[in-house]
């Protein structure tokens, strides 16, 4: 059991080291005397304000049924008038 714990800890340390090495690739180290006016900006693709796939953003089932019922009632009123 002790041996497996040591192996697990060793694997975790190696994974952490790999993550740290990957992060170092994205770092930009300015040379001595170089002037930096602002940090780099990240440009990300724009997302729509109302993403329906997120939880809580979909319409309720009752709301859909009421909307269908209202449109049905409006068509009946037009025929009667």
N, C-alpha and C positions, 0 to 999 in steps of 0.2 A: 504494500500500500504506500509506503514511504517513497519507494522508487517511482511510482506513478505520479505522485504529487510533485516530485522533483522534475519529472519530465514535463508535466503540465506547466509548471512555473517557467521552465526553460523555453517552452513553446510560446508562452505569453510574452516573455521578454523579447524573443526574436520577432514576434509580430509587431510589438511596440517599436522596436528598433527600425523595422521596415517602414512603418508609418512615419516615423520621424525623418527617415532618409528621404521619403517621397515629399515631405513638406519642405525640406531644404532645397529641393529642385525649384520650388515656386518662390523662394525668397530672392529679393533683389538687394544686393549690398552696394550702396553707393561708395565710390572711392573717396579717400580723404580729400577734402577741399571742394568736392562736388556739391553744388547747390540743388536742393530739392524743394520746389515751390509748393507741391501738393502731393498727397498720396495717390497712387494709381487708382483709376476708376474701373469698376467692373461693369460690363454691359451684359445684361441678361435678357433673354427673350421676354416680351411682354405677355402677361397673362390677362385674360378677360376679368373684369370686375366681378362678375357673377358666374362663377364656375358651378354648373349644375351637378357636377359629379361629387362635389364635397357634401359631407353630411349636413343635413339641415337646410340645404338650399333647394331641395325639390319641393314642388307643390304637393299639398296634401291630397289624398284620394277623394275626400269629401268635396274639396274645392273643385276638382275636375268634374265630379258628378253634378254639382250645382251649376257649373258653367254650362255643361251640356243641357241640363234641364232648362236653364234660362234661355238658351238659344232655341230650344224646342218650343217653349212658350211664346217667344217672339214670332216665330214662323206661324203659329196658330193664330195669333192676334192679327197678323197681316192678312191672313186668309179670311178671317171673320169680318174685317173692316172693308 
